[in-house]
Amino acid sequence: MNESEITLLFSSVVAGAAPIVLASLGETVTEKSGVINLSLDGSILLSAMVAFVAAYETNSLALGFLSGAVSGALIALIVGLFSIYLNRSQVAVGFVLTLMARDLAYFLGNPYSRLQGPQVPPLPIPVLEKIPFFGTVLFNQNLPVYFSLIMIGVIWWFLYKTPAGLELRSVGEHPEASYARGIDPKKLRLFYTICGGLLVGLAGALFSLSAKPGWGRPQGAEGTGWIALALVIFGGWHPVKAACGAYLFAFLQVMGIYFQNWFPSIPSQVFQTAPFPLMIFTLLFISYAQKKTGDADVSSRTQFFLKLISGNAPAALGKPYGNT
């Protein structure tokens, strides 16, 4: 690969990872509050369909993204109401919703399948786009991709540098203690579940209006929700690490295209599915790292690396809170 091909490769990774980054960040916020939203995969598909239809009918990309965000928020609202206030199983509610939202997206979106709709145009940043390598990779993208990059820092800052972020983490770690300090864990959990759903909805809109323009069956976003859920674990419930996992997954996907050209004798399906088992092996490695952290038999350098890649789930994740 020459220099221009390498630059194009990483530019494609940044653009292709943007929806996965947003979905992972949204689920990180949700799970930090103590709620597991398993509806991501169906939510992304439904939001992608709604965003495309809205943008197609109104010829407005802004309304398309808004509609997609609202769709994701509404599904998250249902998850929150049933799991937080009705004490239903978060896993069961999310799983049923992801199947329902997926089928609903295919059914309602069928008349719009394979239609040519609006697409987000590129928006190079003057001067910065001229920087060698980084200009093309980071500053020659479109507005939603820039938004995904910015949100990584915003979510990190909010979670770890603001009083509101501390309250969010407190209801995910110890809701009883939060309640004793005057915080309503149920309301806060519901609010951040909806906020996470908004980001997931934007991820769906980003698929059909930018990353994989258009709508059809398959749309191209299938399985992304499950990957986003895995990346939250991969990232140790840390937004920056989860985003890094999203870029790693996108890199594996893009490299699969190159491998198809380099090894034409190997069936293309091998390279299309390879990123998924590779992510599974990565998660197994992360799990091993979590178990080995603090082990006296492990060297100090290895301990540093293990701490860097490992993380702990919020203590109250998936557990209902009983106070009214």
Backbone torsions as a table, in degrees:
resi	resn	phi	psi	omega
1	MET	NA	131.8	177.0
2	ASN	-86.6	-179.8	-174.4
3	GLU	-62.7	-42.4	-179.0
4	SER	-65.4	-36.6	178.5
5	GLU	-67.9	-38.5	178.0
6	ILE	-65.4	-42.4	177.9
7	THR	-61.7	-44.1	178.5
8	LEU	-63.5	-37.7	178.7
9	LEU	-59.2	-51.3	-176.5
10	PHE	-72.5	-30.3	174.1
11	SER	-64.0	-40.8	177.8
12	SER	-66.5	-35.7	178.6
13	VAL	-64.3	-46.4	-179.6
14	VAL	-61.9	-42.9	-179.7
15	ALA	-69.7	-44.1	-177.3
16	GLY	-70.2	-26.6	-178.0
17	ALA	-82.4	-15.5	-172.9
18	ALA	-52.9	-48.1	178.8
19	PRO	-64.2	-37.3	-179.4
20	ILE	-68.5	-36.6	177.3
21	VAL	-61.2	-47.9	-179.2
22	LEU	-63.1	-43.2	179.4
23	ALA	-63.9	-40.9	179.8
24	SER	-66.9	-40.9	178.0
25	LEU	-65.2	-41.6	178.3
26	GLY	-61.2	-44.2	179.7
27	GLU	-70.7	-31.2	175.8
28	THR	-61.7	-45.5	177.6
29	VAL	-60.5	-45.5	-179.2
30	THR	-61.8	-47.8	-176.9
31	GLU	-72.5	-27.8	174.8
32	LYS	-62.2	-27.4	178.4
33	SER	-84.6	-5.7	177.1
34	GLY	103.8	6.7	-177.0
35	VAL	-114.3	134.8	174.8
36	ILE	-100.2	121.0	178.8
37	ASN	-107.5	97.2	-178.6
38	LEU	-85.7	6.7	-178.4
39	SER	-85.8	6.6	-171.0
40	LEU	-54.9	-46.5	-174.1
41	ASP	-62.5	-47.6	177.7
42	GLY	-68.5	-36.1	179.7
43	SER	-63.2	-41.0	178.6
44	ILE	-63.8	-44.0	179.8
45	LEU	-64.7	-45.7	-179.9
46	LEU	-64.5	-41.2	179.1
47	SER	-65.7	-37.1	177.8
48	ALA	-63.2	-43.5	179.5
49	MET	-65.6	-48.5	-178.7
50	VAL	-61.7	-42.2	179.8
51	ALA	-63.3	-43.3	-179.6
52	PHE	-66.0	-44.6	-179.4
53	VAL	-62.6	-44.5	-179.6
54	ALA	-62.9	-44.3	179.5
55	ALA	-67.5	-36.6	-179.6
56	TYR	-67.4	-44.6	-176.5
57	GLU	-73.7	-33.2	-176.9
58	THR	-102.6	-11.1	-175.0
59	ASN	57.1	34.8	-179.2
60	SER	-128.5	114.6	177.4
61	LEU	-66.6	-35.6	-179.8
62	ALA	-60.9	-45.0	178.2
63	LEU	-67.4	-32.4	176.6
64	GLY	-62.3	-49.2	179.4
65	PHE	-65.9	-38.9	178.7
66	LEU	-62.8	-44.1	-179.9
67	SER	-63.9	-40.8	177.7
68	GLY	-63.4	-42.7	179.2
69	ALA	-62.7	-43.0	179.8
70	VAL	-64.4	-38.9	178.1
71	SER	-60.1	-47.1	178.1
72	GLY	-62.7	-38.4	179.8
73	ALA	-66.9	-38.9	-179.8
74	LEU	-65.9	-41.4	177.3
75	ILE	-64.5	-41.7	177.6
76	ALA	-64.0	-35.6	177.3
77	LEU	-60.7	-42.2	178.7
78	ILE	-63.6	-43.6	176.8
79	VAL	-58.5	-45.7	-178.3
80	GLY	-64.7	-45.6	-178.3
81	LEU	-62.4	-45.7	-177.3
82	PHE	-70.8	-39.7	-175.1
83	SER	-86.9	-34.1	-176.0
84	ILE	-87.4	-44.9	-174.7
85	TYR	-97.4	-26.0	179.1
86	LEU	-104.4	0.2	177.3
87	ASN	55.0	34.5	173.4
88	ARG	-82.6	160.1	-179.8
89	SER	-61.8	123.4	178.7
90	GLN	-61.8	-38.9	-179.8
91	VAL	-65.4	-46.9	-177.7
92	ALA	-65.2	-45.5	-179.1
93	VAL	-61.9	-46.4	-179.1
94	GLY	-64.7	-39.4	-178.5
95	PHE	-67.2	-43.1	178.1
96	VAL	-63.5	-41.8	-178.9
97	LEU	-66.2	-36.3	-179.4
98	THR	-66.8	-36.4	177.1
99	LEU	-70.0	-43.1	-179.4
100	MET	-65.4	-44.2	-178.7
101	ALA	-65.6	-38.3	178.7
102	ARG	-62.0	-50.7	-179.1
103	ASP	-65.2	-36.4	178.3
104	LEU	-65.2	-38.8	178.9
105	ALA	-63.1	-45.7	-179.8
106	TYR	-66.3	-39.0	-177.3
107	PHE	-70.4	-52.8	-177.1
108	LEU	-71.0	-28.9	-177.1
109	GLY	-88.9	-1.8	-176.4
110	ASN	-57.0	-42.0	179.4
111	PRO	-63.4	-17.9	-177.2
112	TYR	-103.3	8.7	-177.2
113	SER	-65.1	131.6	175.4
114	ARG	66.0	18.5	175.8
115	LEU	-82.9	150.2	177.1
116	GLN	-85.2	116.0	-177.4
117	GLY	-120.5	-177.6	179.7
118	PRO	-66.7	152.1	-178.0
119	GLN	-139.0	141.2	-178.5
120	VAL	-65.5	124.4	-179.7
121	PRO	-80.6	157.6	175.4
122	PRO	-67.2	152.1	-179.2
123	LEU	-137.8	78.1	179.7
124	PRO	-62.2	142.1	177.7
125	ILE	-90.6	119.0	-177.5
126	PRO	-53.7	145.6	179.1
127	VAL	73.4	-55.6	-176.9
128	LEU	-64.0	-31.2	-179.0
129	GLU	-67.1	-16.2	-179.1
130	LYS	-84.1	-10.1	179.3
131	ILE	-64.0	130.2	179.8
132	PRO	-56.8	136.1	179.3
133	PHE	64.4	-66.7	-175.5
134	PHE	-64.5	-30.3	178.6
135	GLY	-62.2	-44.0	179.1
136	THR	-73.0	-40.6	-174.9
137	VAL	-71.2	-44.9	-171.8
138	LEU	-106.4	-27.0	-170.3
139	PHE	-118.4	13.9	175.6
140	ASN	-124.7	45.3	-177.9
141	GLN	-112.4	-167.7	175.0
142	ASN	-106.3	174.1	-172.8
143	LEU	-59.7	-45.2	179.0
144	PRO	-61.7	-32.6	177.9
145	VAL	-67.7	-43.2	175.5
146	TYR	-59.0	-40.5	179.5
147	PHE	-60.7	-42.4	179.9
148	SER	-63.8	-38.1	178.6
149	LEU	-66.5	-43.5	-179.6
150	ILE	-65.3	-38.2	-176.4
151	MET	-65.1	-25.1	176.6
152	ILE	-59.3	-50.1	178.9
153	GLY	-68.6	-37.6	-178.6
154	VAL	-64.3	-47.0	-179.3
155	ILE	-64.3	-42.1	177.9
156	TRP	-60.4	-47.9	-179.3
157	TRP	-61.2	-43.5	-177.8
158	PHE	-64.1	-44.8	-176.1
159	LEU	-67.5	-38.5	-169.0
160	TYR	-113.6	-4.5	-175.9
161	LYS	-127.1	5.5	-178.3
162	THR	-127.1	152.1	175.7
163	PRO	-60.8	-37.1	178.9
164	ALA	-64.0	-37.7	177.2
165	GLY	-65.9	-36.0	177.2
166	LEU	-65.4	-40.6	176.9
167	GLU	-63.8	-41.2	177.4
168	LEU	-58.7	-48.1	-179.4
169	ARG	-67.0	-31.3	-177.9
170	SER	-67.2	-38.4	-179.8
171	VAL	-73.7	-19.0	175.3
172	GLY	-85.9	-24.0	-179.5
173	GLU	-94.4	-48.2	-175.4
174	HIS	-149.4	81.7	-176.7
175	PRO	-62.4	-30.6	179.6
176	GLU	-64.2	-41.7	178.1
177	ALA	-66.6	-37.3	177.8
178	SER	-63.7	-41.5	178.8
179	TYR	-62.2	-38.8	179.8
180	ALA	-65.5	-23.5	179.6
181	ARG	-95.2	10.8	174.5
182	GLY	93.3	10.5	179.4
183	ILE	-96.8	137.3	176.3
184	ASP	-91.3	101.0	-176.0
185	PRO	-59.4	-36.5	-177.5
186	LYS	-66.3	-47.5	-179.8
187	LYS	-63.8	-40.7	-178.9
188	LEU	-67.6	-41.6	177.9
189	ARG	-62.2	-42.4	179.8
190	LEU	-64.1	-42.7	-179.0
191	PHE	-60.5	-46.6	-176.8
192	TYR	-78.0	-22.2	171.5
193	THR	-65.8	-41.7	177.3
194	ILE	-66.4	-42.0	178.4
195	CYS	-60.6	-43.5	176.8
196	GLY	-62.3	-39.3	177.9
197	GLY	-63.0	-35.4	176.3
198	LEU	-59.3	-45.0	179.2
199	LEU	-66.3	-37.9	177.2
200	VAL	-64.2	-41.6	177.1
201	GLY	-62.4	-39.2	176.3
202	LEU	-64.9	-34.4	176.6
203	ALA	-62.2	-43.1	177.3
204	GLY	-62.3	-43.9	178.3
205	ALA	-62.5	-37.2	-179.8
206	LEU	-65.5	-31.7	176.6
207	PHE	-63.7	-55.4	-171.7
208	SER	-79.3	-15.1	-178.1
209	LEU	-110.7	-4.4	-177.6
210	SER	-148.5	-66.5	-172.5
211	ALA	-64.4	-46.2	177.7
212	LYS	-132.8	75.2	-170.0
213	PRO	-57.0	138.6	177.5
214	GLY	104.8	-178.9	178.9
215	TRP	-136.3	142.2	177.6
216	GLY	-176.0	-177.4	177.3
217	ARG	-129.0	110.1	3.9
218	PRO	-77.4	153.0	-178.1
219	GLN	-86.7	-30.0	-178.2
220	GLY	110.9	-9.4	179.8
221	ALA	-100.4	-0.3	-177.8
222	GLU	-58.9	133.1	179.1
223	GLY	90.3	-13.2	-177.8
224	THR	-63.5	-37.2	-179.9
225	GLY	-62.4	-40.7	178.9
226	TRP	-67.7	-37.3	176.6
227	ILE	-63.7	-42.1	179.0
228	ALA	-61.3	-41.7	176.9
229	LEU	-61.1	-42.0	179.2
230	ALA	-66.7	-35.7	-178.2
231	LEU	-68.2	-29.2	175.4
232	VAL	-62.6	-41.3	176.1
233	ILE	-68.9	-45.5	177.9
234	PHE	-52.9	-40.2	-177.9
235	GLY	-86.5	6.7	178.9
236	GLY	60.4	33.0	-179.8
237	TRP	59.8	31.8	177.0
238	HIS	-117.6	127.7	-173.2
239	PRO	-60.1	-39.9	-178.2
240	VAL	-67.9	-43.3	179.4
241	LYS	-66.5	-38.9	178.2
242	ALA	-63.4	-40.3	177.8
243	ALA	-64.7	-39.8	177.0
244	CYS	-61.0	-39.3	176.6
245	GLY	-63.0	-36.9	178.2
246	ALA	-64.3	-41.3	178.5
247	TYR	-68.2	-35.5	176.7
248	LEU	-63.7	-44.4	179.7
249	PHE	-63.5	-43.3	178.5
250	ALA	-63.5	-37.5	177.7
251	PHE	-62.0	-43.7	178.9
252	LEU	-63.5	-38.5	178.5
253	GLN	-65.3	-45.4	-179.0
254	VAL	-67.0	-39.8	178.7
255	MET	-63.2	-29.7	176.9
256	GLY	-59.2	-35.2	178.0
257	ILE	-66.1	-42.6	179.0
258	TYR	-66.3	-40.7	-179.8
259	PHE	-63.2	-33.7	177.4
260	GLN	-61.5	-36.7	178.5
261	ASN	-75.8	-33.8	-178.1
262	TRP	-78.2	-32.7	-178.3
263	PHE	-125.7	71.5	-176.3
264	PRO	-64.3	-19.8	-178.7
265	SER	-74.9	-18.4	179.7
266	ILE	-87.6	133.1	-179.6
267	PRO	-54.8	137.5	-177.2
268	SER	-62.0	-27.2	-179.2
269	GLN	-61.3	-28.0	179.6
270	VAL	-62.9	-46.2	-177.9
271	PHE	-75.2	-27.8	178.6
272	GLN	-70.3	-34.7	-177.7
273	THR	-95.2	-13.9	-175.6
274	ALA	-56.3	-40.0	-178.9
275	PRO	-58.6	-29.4	-176.9
276	PHE	-70.6	-51.1	176.1
277	PRO	-65.6	-30.6	177.6
278	LEU	-64.1	-37.7	176.7
279	MET	-67.2	-34.9	178.1
280	ILE	-63.8	-44.9	178.3
281	PHE	-63.5	-36.4	177.3
282	THR	-63.6	-42.0	177.9
283	LEU	-63.7	-38.4	176.7
284	LEU	-62.8	-39.2	178.4
285	PHE	-65.4	-40.6	178.3
286	ILE	-62.6	-42.4	178.1
287	SER	-60.7	-41.4	177.4
288	TYR	-63.7	-40.4	-179.7
289	ALA	-62.5	-40.0	180.0
290	GLN	-63.1	-37.4	-179.5
291	LYS	-72.0	-32.4	-176.0
292	LYS	-86.6	-14.3	179.7
293	THR	-62.5	125.6	-178.4
294	GLY	92.6	-3.7	179.1
295	ASP	-69.7	127.2	-176.4
296	ALA	-67.2	-23.0	-178.0
297	ASP	-80.8	-7.2	-177.9
298	VAL	-94.6	137.0	-177.7
299	SER	-64.3	161.7	-177.1
300	SER	-64.9	-37.9	178.8
301	ARG	-65.1	-42.9	178.6
302	THR	-65.5	-38.7	177.8
303	GLN	-59.9	-42.5	179.3
304	PHE	-61.3	-44.5	179.7
305	PHE	-64.8	-41.6	-179.4
306	LEU	-64.3	-40.2	177.7
307	LYS	-65.7	-33.2	-178.3
308	LEU	-65.7	-37.4	-174.5
309	ILE	-99.6	-11.1	-176.6
310	SER	-97.9	170.7	178.8
311	GLY	-170.4	166.5	-178.2
312	ASN	-116.5	141.6	177.3
313	ALA	-69.3	149.6	173.3
314	PRO	-53.4	136.7	-172.7
315	ALA	-59.9	-31.9	-177.2
316	ALA	-101.5	17.1	-177.9
317	LEU	-62.2	124.1	177.9
318	GLY	81.1	0.0	-178.2
319	LYS	-100.1	128.2	179.6
320	PRO	-69.0	149.9	177.8
321	TYR	-108.3	127.8	-168.0
322	GLY	-90.3	-17.3	-176.4
323	ASN	-69.2	145.3	177.7
324	THR	-92.5	NA	NA
